[in-house]
């Protein structure tokens, strides 16, 4: 599933292509997960934002609104130039928006784990995960003390807490494994001192920044809005490297299933 670096890469690419465009027409898959895409008709895209793993397109309508897109595992957003008409009958097309200048904005999602919604600006009650997201990783509110306090209130494994999006927004399986390895913290721990939490906050930011710097991580499905793969998979120290030597101590990395998520770690560097 695309995480913060992948979603932010796509947002940055799309911003100059869609801001200022007005949606003249739209169509959507019948599913409730996509059908509200047509409610964006008549709106001018006034700006783009990202919140966690969600893309937010600000719509200038009589009542200001937002087109919210979650990419799921295989979602892809593309802007098609005039003359490059997309196949509106494609079996994986979930939504499309026609701009007044003739271009078409499309959302394809092979596995249908994505989500589209048009909501009043700032009103995310219909999207509980988005509505209850924790702070962004670079938000001053995301501190070691705050993270340690969050862990103390929970009885869940640390990695599970990171993936739940309440303690911090935008971190998924890939960057959680990377950050925990960098911080030398076992992903199954249920306790975290403020000092170790301070270190983890910094390694989360480092792991995510690497993803941003390299255009995201492509392991199977992820491509950006141009159809290009990311390059951060070549920078990974931990995620997906079970059976390979640790880059720090040369111990063979291991994996385990932790709360239904495959987790890679170093049994020496990240001993409990």
Phi and psi restraints in degrees (value plus and minus 20) as a CYANA .aco file:
   2 UNK   PHI     -74.9   -34.9
   2 UNK   PSI     116.2   156.2
   3 UNK   PHI    -130.6   -90.6
   3 UNK   PSI    -189.7  -149.7
   4 UNK   PHI     -70.6   -30.6
   4 UNK   PSI     -68.8   -28.8
   5 UNK   PHI     -82.0   -42.0
   5 UNK   PSI     -58.5   -18.5
   6 UNK   PHI     -88.3   -48.3
   6 UNK   PSI     -64.9   -24.9
   7 UNK   PHI     -85.7   -45.7
   7 UNK   PSI     -60.8   -20.8
   8 UNK   PHI     -87.9   -47.9
   8 UNK   PSI     -57.0   -17.0
   9 UNK   PHI     -79.0   -39.0
   9 UNK   PSI     -65.5   -25.5
  10 UNK   PHI     -85.7   -45.7
  10 UNK   PSI     -61.8   -21.8
  11 UNK   PHI     -79.4   -39.4
  11 UNK   PSI     -65.9   -25.9
  12 UNK   PHI     -82.8   -42.8
  12 UNK   PSI     -59.1   -19.1
  13 UNK   PHI     -86.5   -46.5
  13 UNK   PSI     -60.6   -20.6
  14 UNK   PHI     -96.9   -56.9
  14 UNK   PSI     -46.9    -6.9
  15 UNK   PHI     -73.1   -33.1
  15 UNK   PSI     -71.3   -31.3
  16 UNK   PHI     -90.8   -50.8
  16 UNK   PSI     -37.4     2.6
  17 UNK   PHI    -110.3   -70.3
  17 UNK   PSI     -46.8    -6.8
  18 UNK   PHI    -133.0   -93.0
  18 UNK   PSI     -45.2    -5.2
  19 UNK   PHI     -85.6   -45.6
  19 UNK   PSI     109.3   149.3
  20 UNK   PHI      76.9   116.9
  20 UNK   PSI     -32.5     7.5
  21 UNK   PHI    -101.3   -61.3
  21 UNK   PSI     123.8   163.8
  22 UNK   PHI    -129.6   -89.6
  22 UNK   PSI     114.7   154.7
  23 UNK   PHI    -106.6   -66.6
  23 UNK   PSI      96.3   136.3
  24 UNK   PHI    -114.5   -74.5
  24 UNK   PSI     -48.3    -8.3
  25 UNK   PHI    -175.6  -135.6
  25 UNK   PSI     141.4   181.4
  26 UNK   PHI    -179.2  -139.2
  26 UNK   PSI     141.7   181.7
  27 UNK   PHI    -168.2  -128.2
  27 UNK   PSI     138.5   178.5
  28 UNK   PHI    -174.3  -134.3
  28 UNK   PSI     135.4   175.4
  29 UNK   PHI     -79.7   -39.7
  29 UNK   PSI     128.9   168.9
  30 UNK   PHI     -86.9   -46.9
  30 UNK   PSI     -39.5     0.5
  31 UNK   PHI     -80.4   -40.4
  31 UNK   PSI     124.6   164.6
  32 UNK   PHI     -78.9   -38.9
  32 UNK   PSI     -41.5    -1.5
  33 UNK   PHI     -90.4   -50.4
  33 UNK   PSI     -39.5     0.5
  34 UNK   PHI    -149.0  -109.0
  34 UNK   PSI     -40.3    -0.3
  35 UNK   PHI     -82.8   -42.8
  35 UNK   PSI     -46.1    -6.1
  36 UNK   PHI     -93.7   -53.7
  36 UNK   PSI     -21.8    18.2
  37 UNK   PHI     -75.5   -35.5
  37 UNK   PSI     -50.9   -10.9
  38 UNK   PHI     -91.2   -51.2
  38 UNK   PSI     -35.8     4.2
  39 UNK   PHI     -90.9   -50.9
  39 UNK   PSI     -27.3    12.7
  40 UNK   PHI    -103.7   -63.7
  40 UNK   PSI     -28.4    11.6
  41 UNK   PHI     -78.8   -38.8
  41 UNK   PSI     114.6   154.6
  42 UNK   PHI      74.4   114.4
  42 UNK   PSI     -32.4     7.6
  43 UNK   PHI    -109.5   -69.5
  43 UNK   PSI     121.9   161.9
  44 UNK   PHI    -112.7   -72.7
  44 UNK   PSI     113.1   153.1
  45 UNK   PHI     -96.4   -56.4
  45 UNK   PSI      89.4   129.4
  46 UNK   PHI    -114.0   -74.0
  46 UNK   PSI     -33.7     6.3
  47 UNK   PHI     159.6   199.6
  47 UNK   PSI     146.8   186.8
  48 UNK   PHI    -147.0  -107.0
  48 UNK   PSI     125.3   165.3
  49 UNK   PHI    -161.1  -121.1
  49 UNK   PSI     146.2   186.2
  50 UNK   PHI    -149.1  -109.1
  50 UNK   PSI     118.3   158.3
  51 UNK   PHI    -153.1  -113.1
  51 UNK   PSI      91.5   131.5
  52 UNK   PHI      39.6    79.6
  52 UNK   PSI    -142.5  -102.5
  53 UNK   PHI    -119.9   -79.9
  53 UNK   PSI      -6.9    33.1
  54 UNK   PHI    -121.6   -81.6
  54 UNK   PSI     120.7   160.7
  55 UNK   PHI    -118.7   -78.7
  55 UNK   PSI     114.6   154.6
  56 UNK   PHI    -143.9  -103.9
  56 UNK   PSI     100.1   140.1
  57 UNK   PHI    -127.7   -87.7
  57 UNK   PSI      95.5   135.5
  58 UNK   PHI     -94.6   -54.6
  58 UNK   PSI     107.7   147.7
  59 UNK   PHI    -131.4   -91.4
  59 UNK   PSI     103.4   143.4
  60 UNK   PHI    -104.5   -64.5
  60 UNK   PSI      78.6   118.6
  61 UNK   PHI    -144.5  -104.5
  61 UNK   PSI     157.8   197.8
  62 UNK   PHI     -75.8   -35.8
  62 UNK   PSI     -61.5   -21.5
  63 UNK   PHI    -129.5   -89.5
  63 UNK   PSI      92.4   132.4
  64 UNK   PHI     -70.9   -30.9
  64 UNK   PSI     115.9   155.9
  65 UNK   PHI    -157.2  -117.2
  65 UNK   PSI     156.1   196.1
  66 UNK   PHI    -156.9  -116.9
  66 UNK   PSI     115.8   155.8
  67 UNK   PHI    -111.4   -71.4
  67 UNK   PSI      94.9   134.9
  68 UNK   PHI    -124.1   -84.1
  68 UNK   PSI     109.1   149.1
  69 UNK   PHI    -148.3  -108.3
  69 UNK   PSI     106.7   146.7
  70 UNK   PHI    -131.9   -91.9
  70 UNK   PSI     108.1   148.1
  71 UNK   PHI     -96.5   -56.5
  71 UNK   PSI     -32.9     7.1
  72 UNK   PHI      40.8    80.8
  72 UNK   PSI    -157.4  -117.4
  73 UNK   PHI    -116.3   -76.3
  73 UNK   PSI     -52.0   -12.0
  74 UNK   PHI    -149.1  -109.1
  74 UNK   PSI      -4.0    36.0
  75 UNK   PHI     -89.2   -49.2
  75 UNK   PSI     123.7   163.7
  76 UNK   PHI    -162.3  -122.3
  76 UNK   PSI     107.1   147.1
  77 UNK   PHI    -124.3   -84.3
  77 UNK   PSI     112.4   152.4
  78 UNK   PHI    -159.5  -119.5
  78 UNK   PSI     119.0   159.0
  79 UNK   PHI    -122.2   -82.2
  79 UNK   PSI     100.5   140.5
  80 UNK   PHI    -119.2   -79.2
  80 UNK   PSI     108.7   148.7
  81 UNK   PHI     -89.0   -49.0
  81 UNK   PSI     140.5   180.5
  82 UNK   PHI     -78.6   -38.6
  82 UNK   PSI     110.6   150.6
  83 UNK   PHI      75.5   115.5
  83 UNK   PSI     -36.1     3.9
  84 UNK   PHI    -127.1   -87.1
  84 UNK   PSI      47.2    87.2
  85 UNK   PHI     -92.0   -52.0
  85 UNK   PSI     108.4   148.4
  86 UNK   PHI     -95.5   -55.5
  86 UNK   PSI     138.9   178.9
  87 UNK   PHI    -102.0   -62.0
  87 UNK   PSI      84.3   124.3
  88 UNK   PHI     -94.8   -54.8
  88 UNK   PSI     -25.5    14.5
  89 UNK   PHI    -122.7   -82.7
  89 UNK   PSI     -11.1    28.9
  90 UNK   PHI     -80.6   -40.6
  90 UNK   PSI     114.2   154.2
  91 UNK   PHI     -83.6   -43.6
  91 UNK   PSI     -39.0     1.0
  92 UNK   PHI    -123.7   -83.7
  92 UNK   PSI     -15.9    24.1
  93 UNK   PHI     -96.6   -56.6
  93 UNK   PSI     102.7   142.7
  94 UNK   PHI    -124.5   -84.5
  94 UNK   PSI     -45.2    -5.2
  95 UNK   PHI    -182.5  -142.5
  95 UNK   PSI     133.3   173.3
  96 UNK   PHI    -167.6  -127.6
  96 UNK   PSI     131.3   171.3
  97 UNK   PHI    -153.5  -113.5
  97 UNK   PSI     106.3   146.3
  98 UNK   PHI    -116.8   -76.8
  98 UNK   PSI     105.9   145.9
  99 UNK   PHI    -104.4   -64.4
  99 UNK   PSI     138.3   178.3
 100 UNK   PHI     -84.9   -44.9
 100 UNK   PSI     -40.2    -0.2
 101 UNK   PHI    -106.6   -66.6
 101 UNK   PSI     -15.4    24.6
 102 UNK   PHI      76.5   116.5
 102 UNK   PSI     -31.9     8.1
 103 UNK   PHI     -95.7   -55.7
 103 UNK   PSI     139.6   179.6
 104 UNK   PHI    -146.4  -106.4
 104 UNK   PSI     115.6   155.6
 105 UNK   PHI    -128.6   -88.6
 105 UNK   PSI     103.3   143.3
 106 UNK   PHI    -144.5  -104.5
 106 UNK   PSI     133.7   173.7
 107 UNK   PHI    -146.9  -106.9
 107 UNK   PSI      90.4   130.4
 108 UNK   PHI    -122.6   -82.6
 108 UNK   PSI     122.3   162.3
 109 UNK   PHI    -172.0  -132.0
 109 UNK   PSI      79.4   119.4
 110 UNK   PHI     -79.7   -39.7
 110 UNK   PSI     -65.7   -25.7
 111 UNK   PHI    -115.3   -75.3
 111 UNK   PSI     -23.4    16.6
 112 UNK   PHI      39.6    79.6
 112 UNK   PSI      14.8    54.8
 113 UNK   PHI    -115.2   -75.2
 113 UNK   PSI     -22.7    17.3
 114 UNK   PHI     -97.2   -57.2
 114 UNK   PSI    -198.1  -158.1
 115 UNK   PHI    -175.9  -135.9
 115 UNK   PSI     120.3   160.3
 116 UNK   PHI    -149.0  -109.0
 116 UNK   PSI     119.2   159.2
 117 UNK   PHI    -170.2  -130.2
 117 UNK   PSI     126.7   166.7
 118 UNK   PHI    -133.4   -93.4
 118 UNK   PSI     100.4   140.4
 119 UNK   PHI    -149.7  -109.7
 119 UNK   PSI     138.8   178.8
 120 UNK   PHI     -78.5   -38.5
 120 UNK   PSI     121.7   161.7
 121 UNK   PHI     -71.8   -31.8
 121 UNK   PSI     102.9   142.9
 122 UNK   PHI      61.9   101.9
 122 UNK   PSI     -23.5    16.5
 123 UNK   PHI    -120.9   -80.9
 123 UNK   PSI      81.0   121.0
 124 UNK   PHI    -130.8   -90.8
 124 UNK   PSI       1.8    41.8
 125 UNK   PHI     -80.9   -40.9
 125 UNK   PSI     -48.0    -8.0
 126 UNK   PHI     -98.3   -58.3
 126 UNK   PSI     -26.4    13.6
 127 UNK   PHI    -146.6  -106.6
 127 UNK   PSI      59.5    99.5
 128 UNK   PHI     -75.7   -35.7
 128 UNK   PSI     -59.0   -19.0
 129 UNK   PHI     -82.7   -42.7
 129 UNK   PSI     -66.1   -26.1
 130 UNK   PHI     -84.5   -44.5
 130 UNK   PSI     -60.2   -20.2
 131 UNK   PHI     -84.2   -44.2
 131 UNK   PSI     -48.4    -8.4
 132 UNK   PHI    -132.8   -92.8
 132 UNK   PSI       1.2    41.2
 133 UNK   PHI     -81.4   -41.4
 133 UNK   PSI     125.3   165.3
 134 UNK   PHI     -97.9   -57.9
 134 UNK   PSI    -192.5  -152.5
 135 UNK   PHI     -87.0   -47.0
 135 UNK   PSI     134.6   174.6
 136 UNK   PHI     -88.0   -48.0
 136 UNK   PSI     133.6   173.6
 137 UNK   PHI     -77.8   -37.8
 137 UNK   PSI     -49.8    -9.8
 138 UNK   PHI    -119.6   -79.6
 138 UNK   PSI     -13.4    26.6
 139 UNK   PHI     -89.0   -49.0
 139 UNK   PSI     113.9   153.9
 140 UNK   PHI     -76.2   -36.2
 140 UNK   PSI     -41.6    -1.6
 141 UNK   PHI     -93.3   -53.3
 141 UNK   PSI     -37.2     2.8
 142 UNK   PHI    -107.8   -67.8
 142 UNK   PSI      74.3   114.3
 143 UNK   PHI    -142.0  -102.0
 143 UNK   PSI     145.3   185.3
 144 UNK   PHI     -81.7   -41.7
 144 UNK   PSI     -59.9   -19.9
 145 UNK   PHI     -83.5   -43.5
 145 UNK   PSI     -62.7   -22.7
 146 UNK   PHI     -86.5   -46.5
 146 UNK   PSI     -60.4   -20.4
 147 UNK   PHI     -86.7   -46.7
 147 UNK   PSI     -64.0   -24.0
 148 UNK   PHI     -80.9   -40.9
 148 UNK   PSI     -59.9   -19.9
 149 UNK   PHI     -86.0   -46.0
 149 UNK   PSI     -58.7   -18.7
 150 UNK   PHI     -82.9   -42.9
 150 UNK   PSI     -65.5   -25.5
 151 UNK   PHI     -82.5   -42.5
 151 UNK   PSI     -60.1   -20.1
 152 UNK   PHI     -82.0   -42.0
 152 UNK   PSI     -53.4   -13.4
 153 UNK   PHI     -99.0   -59.0
 153 UNK   PSI     -30.6     9.4
 154 UNK   PHI    -131.5   -91.5
 154 UNK   PSI     139.2   179.2
 155 UNK   PHI    -133.5   -93.5
 155 UNK   PSI      -2.8    37.2
 156 UNK   PHI    -114.2   -74.2
 156 UNK   PSI     143.5   183.5
 157 UNK   PHI     -83.8   -43.8
 157 UNK   PSI     130.0   170.0
 158 UNK   PHI     -79.0   -39.0
 158 UNK   PSI     -65.1   -25.1
 159 UNK   PHI     -82.5   -42.5
 159 UNK   PSI     -59.7   -19.7
 160 UNK   PHI     -81.2   -41.2
 160 UNK   PSI     -59.0   -19.0
 161 UNK   PHI     -82.0   -42.0
 161 UNK   PSI     -63.0   -23.0
 162 UNK   PHI     -83.6   -43.6
 162 UNK   PSI     -57.8   -17.8
 163 UNK   PHI     -95.4   -55.4
 163 UNK   PSI     -38.9     1.1
 164 UNK   PHI     -94.1   -54.1
 164 UNK   PSI     -31.5     8.5
 165 UNK   PHI      55.6    95.6
 165 UNK   PSI     -18.7    21.3
 166 UNK   PHI    -108.2   -68.2
 166 UNK   PSI     -57.9   -17.9
 167 UNK   PHI     -96.3   -56.3
 167 UNK   PSI     -55.9   -15.9
 168 UNK   PHI    -176.8  -136.8
 168 UNK   PSI     123.5   163.5
 169 UNK   PHI    -116.3   -76.3
 169 UNK   PSI     121.9   161.9
 170 UNK   PHI      79.5   119.5
 170 UNK   PSI     -29.0    11.0
 171 UNK   PHI    -109.8   -69.8
 171 UNK   PSI     109.1   149.1
 172 UNK   PHI    -141.1  -101.1
 172 UNK   PSI    -182.6  -142.6
 173 UNK   PHI     -79.9   -39.9
 173 UNK   PSI     -63.8   -23.8
 174 UNK   PHI     -83.4   -43.4
 174 UNK   PSI     -75.8   -35.8
 175 UNK   PHI     -96.3   -56.3
 175 UNK   PSI     -41.8    -1.8
 176 UNK   PHI     -87.5   -47.5
 176 UNK   PSI     -67.2   -27.2
 177 UNK   PHI     -78.7   -38.7
 177 UNK   PSI     -64.1   -24.1
 178 UNK   PHI     -83.1   -43.1
 178 UNK   PSI     -67.3   -27.3
 179 UNK   PHI     -85.0   -45.0
 179 UNK   PSI     -62.1   -22.1
 180 UNK   PHI     -85.7   -45.7
 180 UNK   PSI     -58.9   -18.9
 181 UNK   PHI     -83.5   -43.5
 181 UNK   PSI     -66.6   -26.6
 182 UNK   PHI     -80.0   -40.0
 182 UNK   PSI     -57.1   -17.1
 183 UNK   PHI    -104.6   -64.6
 183 UNK   PSI     -25.7    14.3
 184 UNK   PHI      40.5    80.5
 184 UNK   PSI      22.7    62.7
 185 UNK   PHI    -138.2   -98.2
 185 UNK   PSI     112.8   152.8
 186 UNK   PHI     -89.4   -49.4
 186 UNK   PSI     111.7   151.7
 187 UNK   PHI     -85.8   -45.8
 187 UNK   PSI     -38.7     1.3
 188 UNK   PHI    -111.2   -71.2
 188 UNK   PSI     -22.9    17.1
 189 UNK   PHI     -82.9   -42.9
 189 UNK   PSI     130.7   170.7
 190 UNK   PHI    -135.6   -95.6
 190 UNK   PSI     -14.3    25.7
 191 UNK   PHI    -150.7  -110.7
 191 UNK   PSI     127.2   167.2
 192 UNK   PHI    -172.6  -132.6
 192 UNK   PSI      97.8   137.8
 193 UNK   PHI     -94.3   -54.3
 193 UNK   PSI     142.6   182.6
 194 UNK   PHI     -82.6   -42.6
 194 UNK   PSI     -57.9   -17.9
 195 UNK   PHI     -83.4   -43.4
 195 UNK   PSI     -64.8   -24.8
 196 UNK   PHI     -89.6   -49.6
 196 UNK   PSI     -54.3   -14.3
 197 UNK   PHI     -85.7   -45.7
 197 UNK   PSI     -58.7   -18.7
 198 UNK   PHI     -78.3   -38.3
 198 UNK   PSI     -64.0   -24.0
 199 UNK   PHI     -84.9   -44.9
 199 UNK   PSI     -60.4   -20.4
 200 UNK   PHI     -86.6   -46.6
 200 UNK   PSI     -59.7   -19.7
 201 UNK   PHI     -75.8   -35.8
 201 UNK   PSI     -64.9   -24.9
 202 UNK   PHI     -87.5   -47.5
 202 UNK   PSI     -59.5   -19.5
 203 UNK   PHI     -93.8   -53.8
 203 UNK   PSI     -49.8    -9.8
 204 UNK   PHI     -80.4   -40.4
 204 UNK   PSI     -65.4   -25.4
 205 UNK   PHI     -85.1   -45.1
 205 UNK   PSI     -59.3   -19.3
 206 UNK   PHI     -84.6   -44.6
 206 UNK   PSI     -65.4   -25.4
 207 UNK   PHI     -82.3   -42.3
 207 UNK   PSI     -65.0   -25.0
 208 UNK   PHI     -87.0   -47.0
 208 UNK   PSI     -58.0   -18.0
 209 UNK   PHI     -84.0   -44.0
 209 UNK   PSI     -56.9   -16.9
 210 UNK   PHI     -80.5   -40.5
 210 UNK   PSI     -63.5   -23.5
 211 UNK   PHI     -81.2   -41.2
 211 UNK   PSI     -62.4   -22.4
 212 UNK   PHI     -84.3   -44.3
 212 UNK   PSI     -62.7   -22.7
 213 UNK   PHI     -85.5   -45.5
 213 UNK   PSI     -45.7    -5.7
 214 UNK   PHI    -131.1   -91.1
 214 UNK   PSI      -2.6    37.4
 215 UNK   PHI      52.5    92.5
 215 UNK   PSI       1.5    41.5
 216 UNK   PHI      74.5   114.5
 216 UNK   PSI     154.0   194.0
 217 UNK   PHI    -131.8   -91.8
 217 UNK   PSI     102.1   142.1
 218 UNK   PHI    -130.4   -90.4
 218 UNK   PSI      93.6   133.6
 219 UNK   PHI    -129.2   -89.2
 219 UNK   PSI     -51.0   -11.0
 220 UNK   PHI    -169.3  -129.3
 220 UNK   PSI     -85.4   -45.4
 221 UNK   PHI    -119.9   -79.9
 221 UNK   PSI     -47.7    -7.7
 222 UNK   PHI     -87.5   -47.5
 222 UNK   PSI     108.0   148.0
 223 UNK   PHI    -155.9  -115.9
 223 UNK   PSI     136.1   176.1
 224 UNK   PHI    -102.0   -62.0
 224 UNK   PSI    -191.7  -151.7
 225 UNK   PHI     -91.3   -51.3
 225 UNK   PSI     -31.7     8.3
 226 UNK   PHI    -113.8   -73.8
 226 UNK   PSI     -22.5    17.5
 227 UNK   PHI      65.6   105.6
 227 UNK   PSI      -9.9    30.1
 228 UNK   PHI    -112.3   -72.3
 228 UNK   PSI     128.0   168.0
 229 UNK   PHI    -102.4   -62.4
 229 UNK   PSI     138.6   178.6
 230 UNK   PHI     -98.7   -58.7
 230 UNK   PSI     158.7   198.7
 231 UNK   PHI    -146.1  -106.1
 231 UNK   PSI     -19.1    20.9
 232 UNK   PHI     -91.1   -51.1
 232 UNK   PSI     -36.0     4.0
 233 UNK   PHI     -79.7   -39.7
 233 UNK   PSI     -42.7    -2.7
 234 UNK   PHI    -103.3   -63.3
 234 UNK   PSI     -25.9    14.1
 235 UNK   PHI    -126.7   -86.7
 235 UNK   PSI     -21.2    18.8
 236 UNK   PHI     -91.3   -51.3
 236 UNK   PSI     116.2   156.2
 237 UNK   PHI    -117.0   -77.0
 237 UNK   PSI     -46.7    -6.7
 238 UNK   PHI    -151.7  -111.7
 238 UNK   PSI     -76.4   -36.4
 239 UNK   PHI     -74.4   -34.4
 239 UNK   PSI     108.6   148.6
 240 UNK   PHI      53.4    93.4
 240 UNK   PSI     -11.5    28.5
 241 UNK   PHI    -126.7   -86.7
 241 UNK   PSI      -0.5    39.5
 242 UNK   PHI     -74.2   -34.2
 242 UNK   PSI     113.4   153.4
 243 UNK   PHI      74.1   114.1
 243 UNK   PSI     -33.2     6.8
 244 UNK   PHI    -116.6   -76.6
 244 UNK   PSI     138.7   178.7
 245 UNK   PHI     -91.0   -51.0
 245 UNK   PSI     121.9   161.9
 246 UNK   PHI     -81.1   -41.1
 246 UNK   PSI     114.0   154.0
 247 UNK   PHI     -87.2   -47.2
 247 UNK   PSI     -32.7     7.3
 248 UNK   PHI    -122.7   -82.7
 248 UNK   PSI     -63.0   -23.0
 249 UNK   PHI    -145.7  -105.7
 249 UNK   PSI     -23.5    16.5
 250 UNK   PHI      54.1    94.1
 250 UNK   PSI     -18.8    21.2
 251 UNK   PHI     -84.6   -44.6
 251 UNK   PSI     126.1   166.1
 252 UNK   PHI     -88.6   -48.6
 252 UNK   PSI     105.2   145.2
 253 UNK   PHI     -88.4   -48.4
 253 UNK   PSI     127.2   167.2
 254 UNK   PHI    -140.4  -100.4
 254 UNK   PSI     146.4   186.4
 255 UNK   PHI    -154.0  -114.0
 255 UNK   PSI     135.3   175.3
 256 UNK   PHI    -169.5  -129.5
 256 UNK   PSI     140.7   180.7
 257 UNK   PHI    -112.2   -72.2
 257 UNK   PSI     100.1   140.1
 258 UNK   PHI    -140.9  -100.9
 258 UNK   PSI      90.3   130.3
 259 UNK   PHI      31.0    71.0
 259 UNK   PSI      28.2    68.2
 260 UNK   PHI      53.1    93.1
 260 UNK   PSI     -11.8    28.2
 261 UNK   PHI    -139.2   -99.2
 261 UNK   PSI     108.4   148.4
 262 UNK   PHI     -86.1   -46.1
 262 UNK   PSI     109.5   149.5
 263 UNK   PHI    -149.5  -109.5
 263 UNK   PSI     109.3   149.3
 264 UNK   PHI    -125.7   -85.7
 264 UNK   PSI     121.4   161.4
 265 UNK   PHI    -177.9  -137.9
 265 UNK   PSI     147.5   187.5
 266 UNK   PHI    -122.2   -82.2
 266 UNK   PSI      98.7   138.7
 267 UNK   PHI     -86.7   -46.7
 267 UNK   PSI     -37.3     2.7
 268 UNK   PHI    -112.7   -72.7
 268 UNK   PSI     -75.2   -35.2
 269 UNK   PHI     -88.0   -48.0
 269 UNK   PSI     -49.1    -9.1
 270 UNK   PHI    -136.5   -96.5
 270 UNK   PSI      16.5    56.5
 271 UNK   PHI     -83.0   -43.0
 271 UNK   PSI     125.8   165.8
